[in-house]
Amino acid sequence: MSNFWFIALALIIIIIAYMLINQLINKRAVTELNQNDFHDGLRKAQVIDVREKVDYEYGHIVGARNIPITMFKQRFQGLRKDQPIYLCDANGIASYRAARILKKNGYTDIYMLKGGYKKWTGKIKSKK
């Protein structure tokens, strides 16, 4: 029975280590911005909403382009490397994935809206 507990403990340690490493990689790929900082930089940045098209069409930050995370690997190449990229998603998770793809492909000026679109209180464009 002690072998079982040793293996269970080892698995728990491995899972926790994986989660911590993943979080560190995410934090290095992108800078999180609060709403005020995100809003202040909107005009100078390429704003990319990585939510799916139906969610984007229902409502999005004014000026944002839609590149769904499911299509991101195929469509990110159209983004400019000489301008900041501001990422927005539903709740702040998919932006990390998009940022890691961008970072891996040589993009460096990457930011994301902390908390995602659900926390956004600025101007939006929506279907009426």
Backbone as JSON Lines, residues from 0, in Angstrom:
{"i":0,"aa":"M","n":[0.81,-1.2,0.0],"ca":[0.0,0.0,0.0],"c":[0.86,1.26,0.0]}
{"i":1,"aa":"S","n":[2.01,1.22,0.58],"ca":[2.87,2.41,0.63],"c":[3.37,2.8,-0.76]}
{"i":2,"aa":"N","n":[3.5,1.82,-1.63],"ca":[3.89,2.1,-3.03],"c":[2.83,2.96,-3.71]}
{"i":3,"aa":"F","n":[1.58,2.66,-3.45],"ca":[0.48,3.42,-4.03],"c":[0.57,4.89,-3.61]}
{"i":4,"aa":"W","n":[0.79,5.16,-2.34],"ca":[0.87,6.53,-1.84],"c":[2.07,7.26,-2.4]}
{"i":5,"aa":"F","n":[3.16,6.56,-2.57],"ca":[4.36,7.16,-3.16],"c":[4.09,7.59,-4.6]}
{"i":6,"aa":"I","n":[3.44,6.71,-5.35],"ca":[3.12,7.01,-6.75],"c":[2.11,8.15,-6.83]}
{"i":7,"aa":"A","n":[1.09,8.13,-5.96],"ca":[0.09,9.19,-5.95],"c":[0.73,10.54,-5.62]}
{"i":8,"aa":"L","n":[1.61,10.57,-4.64],"ca":[2.3,11.8,-4.27],"c":[3.18,12.3,-5.41]}
{"i":9,"aa":"A","n":[3.89,11.37,-6.05],"ca":[4.74,11.75,-7.19],"c":[3.91,12.36,-8.31]}
{"i":10,"aa":"L","n":[2.75,11.78,-8.6],"ca":[1.88,12.33,-9.65],"c":[1.37,13.72,-9.29]}
{"i":11,"aa":"I","n":[1.0,13.91,-8.05],"ca":[0.54,15.23,-7.61],"c":[1.65,16.26,-7.76]}
{"i":12,"aa":"I","n":[2.85,15.91,-7.39],"ca":[3.99,16.83,-7.52],"c":[4.25,17.16,-8.98]}
{"i":13,"aa":"I","n":[4.17,16.15,-9.84],"ca":[4.4,16.37,-11.29],"c":[3.32,17.3,-11.85]}
{"i":14,"aa":"I","n":[2.08,17.1,-11.47],"ca":[0.98,17.94,-11.97],"c":[1.16,19.39,-11.51]}
{"i":15,"aa":"I","n":[1.5,19.57,-10.24],"ca":[1.71,20.93,-9.72],"c":[2.89,21.6,-10.42]}
{"i":16,"aa":"A","n":[3.96,20.86,-10.63],"ca":[5.14,21.42,-11.32],"c":[4.77,21.82,-12.75]}
{"i":17,"aa":"Y","n":[4.0,20.98,-13.43],"ca":[3.56,21.27,-14.79],"c":[2.74,22.57,-14.82]}
{"i":18,"aa":"M","n":[1.81,22.69,-13.89],"ca":[0.96,23.88,-13.84],"c":[1.78,25.14,-13.56]}
{"i":19,"aa":"L","n":[2.75,25.05,-12.66],"ca":[3.59,26.21,-12.35],"c":[4.46,26.62,-13.53]}
{"i":20,"aa":"I","n":[5.04,25.64,-14.2],"ca":[5.88,25.92,-15.38],"c":[5.03,26.54,-16.48]}
{"i":21,"aa":"N","n":[3.84,25.99,-16.7],"ca":[2.94,26.52,-17.72],"c":[2.57,27.98,-17.41]}
{"i":22,"aa":"Q","n":[2.29,28.27,-16.16],"ca":[1.95,29.63,-15.77],"c":[3.13,30.58,-15.99]}
{"i":23,"aa":"L","n":[4.32,30.13,-15.68],"ca":[5.52,30.94,-15.89],"c":[5.72,31.23,-17.38]}
{"i":24,"aa":"I","n":[5.54,30.22,-18.22],"ca":[5.67,30.41,-19.67],"c":[4.62,31.4,-20.17]}
{"i":25,"aa":"N","n":[3.39,31.27,-19.68],"ca":[2.32,32.21,-20.07],"c":[2.68,33.64,-19.69]}
{"i":26,"aa":"K","n":[3.15,33.84,-18.48],"ca":[3.48,35.19,-18.0],"c":[4.63,35.8,-18.8]}
{"i":27,"aa":"R","n":[5.54,34.97,-19.28],"ca":[6.66,35.48,-20.08],"c":[6.25,35.82,-21.5]}
{"i":28,"aa":"A","n":[5.18,35.22,-22.0],"ca":[4.77,35.42,-23.38],"c":[3.99,36.72,-23.58]}
{"i":29,"aa":"V","n":[3.35,37.21,-22.53],"ca":[2.43,38.34,-22.68],"c":[2.42,39.19,-21.42]}
{"i":30,"aa":"T","n":[2.17,40.47,-21.61],"ca":[2.0,41.39,-20.49],"c":[0.52,41.64,-20.28]}
{"i":31,"aa":"E","n":[0.04,41.38,-19.08],"ca":[-1.37,41.63,-18.78],"c":[-1.57,43.12,-18.51]}
{"i":32,"aa":"L","n":[-2.62,43.67,-19.09],"ca":[-2.96,45.08,-18.87],"c":[-4.32,45.19,-18.22]}
{"i":33,"aa":"N","n":[-4.44,46.09,-17.26],"ca":[-5.76,46.35,-16.7],"c":[-6.55,47.15,-17.73]}
{"i":34,"aa":"Q","n":[-7.82,47.37,-17.46],"ca":[-8.68,48.05,-18.43],"c":[-8.18,49.43,-18.82]}
{"i":35,"aa":"N","n":[-7.73,50.2,-17.85],"ca":[-7.27,51.56,-18.16],"c":[-6.06,51.55,-19.09]}
{"i":36,"aa":"D","n":[-5.07,50.71,-18.79],"ca":[-3.87,50.64,-19.64],"c":[-4.22,50.09,-21.02]}
{"i":37,"aa":"F","n":[-5.09,49.09,-21.07],"ca":[-5.52,48.51,-22.35],"c":[-6.21,49.6,-23.18]}
{"i":38,"aa":"H","n":[-7.11,50.32,-22.56],"ca":[-7.84,51.38,-23.25],"c":[-6.9,52.48,-23.75]}
{"i":39,"aa":"D","n":[-5.92,52.85,-22.92],"ca":[-4.98,53.92,-23.3],"c":[-4.15,53.57,-24.53]}
{"i":40,"aa":"G","n":[-3.88,52.29,-24.76],"ca":[-3.05,51.89,-25.89],"c":[-3.81,51.43,-27.11]}
{"i":41,"aa":"L","n":[-5.12,51.42,-27.06],"ca":[-5.93,50.88,-28.17],"c":[-5.61,51.5,-29.52]}
{"i":42,"aa":"R","n":[-5.45,52.8,-29.57],"ca":[-5.25,53.48,-30.86],"c":[-3.91,53.16,-31.52]}
{"i":43,"aa":"K","n":[-2.93,52.77,-30.74],"ca":[-1.6,52.49,-31.28],"c":[-1.38,51.01,-31.58]}
{"i":44,"aa":"A","n":[-2.35,50.17,-31.24],"ca":[-2.15,48.73,-31.29],"c":[-3.05,48.04,-32.3]}
{"i":45,"aa":"Q","n":[-2.67,46.8,-32.62],"ca":[-3.51,45.9,-33.38],"c":[-4.32,45.13,-32.34]}
{"i":46,"aa":"V","n":[-5.61,45.38,-32.27],"ca":[-6.45,44.73,-31.26],"c":[-7.06,43.48,-31.89]}
{"i":47,"aa":"I","n":[-6.77,42.35,-31.28],"ca":[-7.21,41.06,-31.81],"c":[-8.09,40.36,-30.78]}
{"i":48,"aa":"D","n":[-9.3,40.05,-31.19],"ca":[-10.24,39.31,-30.35],"c":[-10.15,37.85,-30.77]}
{"i":49,"aa":"V","n":[-9.75,36.96,-29.86],"ca":[-9.53,35.56,-30.21],"c":[-10.73,34.67,-29.88]}
{"i":50,"aa":"R","n":[-11.87,35.3,-29.53],"ca":[-13.08,34.5,-29.3],"c":[-13.62,33.99,-30.64]}
{"i":51,"aa":"E","n":[-14.49,33.03,-30.58],"ca":[-15.1,32.5,-31.8],"c":[-15.98,33.57,-32.45]}
{"i":52,"aa":"K","n":[-16.18,33.43,-33.74],"ca":[-16.87,34.44,-34.55],"c":[-18.24,34.81,-34.0]}
{"i":53,"aa":"V","n":[-19.02,33.85,-33.57],"ca":[-20.37,34.13,-33.07],"c":[-20.31,35.01,-31.82]}
{"i":54,"aa":"D","n":[-19.35,34.77,-30.94],"ca":[-19.21,35.61,-29.74],"c":[-18.73,37.0,-30.1]}
{"i":55,"aa":"Y","n":[-17.78,37.07,-31.04],"ca":[-17.27,38.35,-31.52],"c":[-18.39,39.19,-32.12]}
{"i":56,"aa":"E","n":[-19.22,38.56,-32.96],"ca":[-20.3,39.29,-33.62],"c":[-21.37,39.76,-32.64]}
{"i":57,"aa":"Y","n":[-21.54,39.02,-31.56],"ca":[-22.52,39.41,-30.55],"c":[-22.1,40.72,-29.88]}
{"i":58,"aa":"G","n":[-20.78,40.92,-29.71],"ca":[-20.26,42.15,-29.14],"c":[-18.76,42.07,-28.99]}
{"i":59,"aa":"H","n":[-18.08,43.19,-29.33],"ca":[-16.62,43.22,-29.23],"c":[-16.12,44.65,-28.99]}
{"i":60,"aa":"I","n":[-14.89,44.76,-28.58],"ca":[-14.26,46.05,-28.37],"c":[-14.18,46.78,-29.71]}
{"i":61,"aa":"V","n":[-14.54,48.05,-29.71],"ca":[-14.5,48.84,-30.94],"c":[-13.08,48.82,-31.51]}
{"i":62,"aa":"G","n":[-12.98,48.49,-32.8],"ca":[-11.69,48.47,-33.48],"c":[-10.99,47.12,-33.47]}
{"i":63,"aa":"A","n":[-11.54,46.15,-32.76],"ca":[-10.91,44.82,-32.68],"c":[-11.19,44.0,-33.93]}
{"i":64,"aa":"R","n":[-10.15,43.26,-34.37],"ca":[-10.3,42.28,-35.45],"c":[-10.51,40.93,-34.83]}
{"i":65,"aa":"N","n":[-11.22,40.07,-35.51],"ca":[-11.47,38.73,-34.99],"c":[-10.58,37.71,-35.67]}
{"i":66,"aa":"I","n":[-9.76,37.03,-34.87],"ca":[-9.01,35.86,-35.31],"c":[-9.27,34.8,-34.23]}
{"i":67,"aa":"P","n":[-10.27,33.93,-34.45],"ca":[-10.61,32.93,-33.44],"c":[-9.41,32.07,-33.07]}
{"i":68,"aa":"I","n":[-9.32,31.7,-31.79],"ca":[-8.19,30.9,-31.33],"c":[-8.11,29.58,-32.1]}
{"i":69,"aa":"T","n":[-9.24,29.06,-32.55],"ca":[-9.23,27.8,-33.31],"c":[-8.58,27.96,-34.68]}
{"i":70,"aa":"M","n":[-8.49,29.2,-35.17],"ca":[-7.87,29.47,-36.47],"c":[-6.56,30.25,-36.34]}
{"i":71,"aa":"F","n":[-6.15,30.52,-35.12],"ca":[-5.05,31.45,-34.89],"c":[-3.75,31.02,-35.54]}
{"i":72,"aa":"K","n":[-3.4,29.76,-35.44],"ca":[-2.13,29.28,-36.02],"c":[-2.08,29.49,-37.53]}
{"i":73,"aa":"Q","n":[-3.25,29.45,-38.19],"ca":[-3.28,29.62,-39.64],"c":[-3.38,31.08,-40.06]}
{"i":74,"aa":"R","n":[-3.83,31.97,-39.16],"ca":[-4.14,33.33,-39.6],"c":[-3.35,34.46,-38.93]}
{"i":75,"aa":"F","n":[-2.47,34.14,-38.0],"ca":[-1.77,35.22,-37.27],"c":[-0.72,35.92,-38.13]}
{"i":76,"aa":"Q","n":[-0.29,35.31,-39.24],"ca":[0.81,35.86,-40.04],"c":[0.51,37.24,-40.6]}
{"i":77,"aa":"G","n":[-0.75,37.62,-40.68],"ca":[-1.11,38.93,-41.19],"c":[-0.86,40.05,-40.2]}
{"i":78,"aa":"L","n":[-0.47,39.71,-38.98],"ca":[-0.21,40.74,-37.97],"c":[1.18,41.33,-38.15]}
{"i":79,"aa":"R","n":[1.29,42.61,-37.89],"ca":[2.57,43.3,-38.04],"c":[3.41,43.13,-36.78]}
{"i":80,"aa":"K","n":[4.72,42.94,-36.99],"ca":[5.64,42.79,-35.86],"c":[6.11,44.13,-35.33]}
{"i":81,"aa":"D","n":[5.88,45.21,-36.09],"ca":[6.37,46.53,-35.67],"c":[5.33,47.34,-34.91]}
{"i":82,"aa":"Q","n":[4.2,46.75,-34.6],"ca":[3.17,47.41,-33.8],"c":[2.76,46.5,-32.65]}
{"i":83,"aa":"P","n":[2.38,47.1,-31.52],"ca":[1.92,46.28,-30.4],"c":[0.68,45.47,-30.78]}
{"i":84,"aa":"I","n":[0.56,44.3,-30.19],"ca":[-0.61,43.46,-30.38],"c":[-1.33,43.37,-29.04]}
{"i":85,"aa":"Y","n":[-2.61,43.74,-29.05],"ca":[-3.45,43.67,-27.86],"c":[-4.44,42.53,-28.07]}
{"i":86,"aa":"L","n":[-4.38,41.54,-27.21],"ca":[-5.25,40.38,-27.32],"c":[-6.41,40.48,-26.34]}
{"i":87,"aa":"C","n":[-7.55,39.99,-26.78],"ca":[-8.74,39.96,-25.94],"c":[-9.44,38.63,-26.18]}
{"i":88,"aa":"D","n":[-9.91,38.02,-25.13],"ca":[-10.69,36.79,-25.24],"c":[-11.87,36.9,-24.28]}
{"i":89,"aa":"A","n":[-12.54,35.79,-24.01],"ca":[-13.72,35.84,-23.14],"c":[-13.35,36.14,-21.69]}
{"i":90,"aa":"N","n":[-12.37,35.42,-21.17],"ca":[-12.08,35.56,-19.74],"c":[-10.6,35.57,-19.38]}
{"i":91,"aa":"G","n":[-9.72,35.66,-20.36],"ca":[-8.3,35.77,-20.06],"c":[-7.52,34.49,-20.16]}
{"i":92,"aa":"I","n":[-8.03,33.47,-20.83],"ca":[-7.31,32.2,-20.94],"c":[-6.78,31.96,-22.36]}
{"i":93,"aa":"A","n":[-7.64,32.13,-23.36],"ca":[-7.23,31.88,-24.75],"c":[-6.15,32.87,-25.21]}
{"i":94,"aa":"S","n":[-6.14,34.06,-24.62],"ca":[-5.11,35.04,-24.98],"c":[-3.71,34.52,-24.68]}
{"i":95,"aa":"Y","n":[-3.57,33.74,-23.62],"ca":[-2.27,33.15,-23.31],"c":[-1.82,32.22,-24.43]}
{"i":96,"aa":"R","n":[-2.74,31.42,-24.93],"ca":[-2.4,30.5,-26.03],"c":[-1.98,31.28,-27.27]}
{"i":97,"aa":"A","n":[-2.73,32.32,-27.61],"ca":[-2.41,33.15,-28.77],"c":[-1.06,33.83,-28.58]}
{"i":98,"aa":"A","n":[-0.82,34.33,-27.39],"ca":[0.45,35.01,-27.1],"c":[1.63,34.07,-27.24]}
{"i":99,"aa":"R","n":[1.47,32.84,-26.8],"ca":[2.56,31.86,-26.92],"c":[2.86,31.55,-28.38]}
{"i":100,"aa":"I","n":[1.82,31.48,-29.21],"ca":[2.02,31.26,-30.65],"c":[2.77,32.44,-31.25]}
{"i":101,"aa":"L","n":[2.35,33.65,-30.89],"ca":[3.02,34.84,-31.42],"c":[4.47,34.91,-30.97]}
{"i":102,"aa":"K","n":[4.72,34.7,-29.7],"ca":[6.08,34.76,-29.14],"c":[6.98,33.75,-29.84]}
{"i":103,"aa":"K","n":[6.47,32.55,-30.05],"ca":[7.23,31.48,-30.72],"c":[7.6,31.87,-32.15]}
{"i":104,"aa":"N","n":[6.8,32.77,-32.74],"ca":[7.02,33.17,-34.13],"c":[7.65,34.56,-34.27]}
{"i":105,"aa":"G","n":[8.29,35.03,-33.21],"ca":[9.09,36.24,-33.31],"c":[8.4,37.55,-32.94]}
{"i":106,"aa":"Y","n":[7.17,37.52,-32.51],"ca":[6.49,38.73,-32.07],"c":[6.92,39.02,-30.63]}
{"i":107,"aa":"T","n":[7.09,40.29,-30.3],"ca":[7.6,40.61,-28.97],"c":[6.73,41.6,-28.19]}
{"i":108,"aa":"D","n":[5.99,42.43,-28.87],"ca":[5.22,43.49,-28.23],"c":[3.77,43.03,-28.05]}
{"i":109,"aa":"I","n":[3.54,42.11,-27.08],"ca":[2.26,41.42,-26.95],"c":[1.64,41.72,-25.58]}
{"i":110,"aa":"Y","n":[0.38,42.1,-25.61],"ca":[-0.35,42.46,-24.39],"c":[-1.71,41.79,-24.41]}
{"i":111,"aa":"M","n":[-2.3,41.62,-23.24],"ca":[-3.65,41.06,-23.18],"c":[-4.48,41.79,-22.14]}
{"i":112,"aa":"L","n":[-5.79,41.78,-22.35],"ca":[-6.72,42.39,-21.42],"c":[-6.92,41.45,-20.24]}
{"i":113,"aa":"K","n":[-6.5,41.89,-19.08],"ca":[-6.65,41.07,-17.87],"c":[-8.14,40.86,-17.58]}
{"i":114,"aa":"G","n":[-8.53,39.62,-17.43],"ca":[-9.93,39.3,-17.16],"c":[-10.77,39.11,-18.4]}
{"i":115,"aa":"G","n":[-10.25,39.49,-19.56],"ca":[-10.95,39.29,-20.82],"c":[-12.13,40.22,-21.07]}
{"i":116,"aa":"Y","n":[-12.84,39.94,-22.14],"ca":[-13.96,40.77,-22.6],"c":[-15.07,40.87,-21.55]}
{"i":117,"aa":"K","n":[-15.25,39.81,-20.78],"ca":[-16.31,39.81,-19.78],"c":[-16.14,40.92,-18.75]}
{"i":118,"aa":"K","n":[-14.91,41.37,-18.55],"ca":[-14.63,42.43,-17.58],"c":[-14.55,43.81,-18.22]}
{"i":119,"aa":"W","n":[-14.63,43.88,-19.54],"ca":[-14.47,45.14,-20.27],"c":[-15.65,46.07,-20.02]}
{"i":120,"aa":"T","n":[-15.35,47.32,-19.69],"ca":[-16.41,48.3,-19.47],"c":[-16.32,49.46,-20.46]}
{"i":121,"aa":"G","n":[-15.36,49.38,-21.39],"ca":[-15.2,50.43,-22.39],"c":[-16.2,50.28,-23.53]}
{"i":122,"aa":"K","n":[-15.97,51.05,-24.6],"ca":[-16.88,51.05,-25.74],"c":[-16.86,49.69,-26.43]}
{"i":123,"aa":"I","n":[-18.05,49.27,-26.86],"ca":[-18.18,48.03,-27.6],"c":[-19.05,48.26,-28.83]}
{"i":124,"aa":"K","n":[-18.91,47.37,-29.78],"ca":[-19.77,47.35,-30.95],"c":[-20.55,46.04,-30.85]}
{"i":125,"aa":"S","n":[-21.86,46.12,-30.93],"ca":[-22.65,44.9,-30.79],"c":[-23.82,44.88,-31.76]}
{"i":126,"aa":"K","n":[-24.34,43.68,-31.96],"ca":[-25.55,43.52,-32.77],"c":[-26.72,44.1,-32.0]}
{"i":127,"aa":"K","n":[-27.57,44.75,-32.68],"ca":[-28.76,45.31,-32.02],"c":[-29.98,44.51,-32.4]}
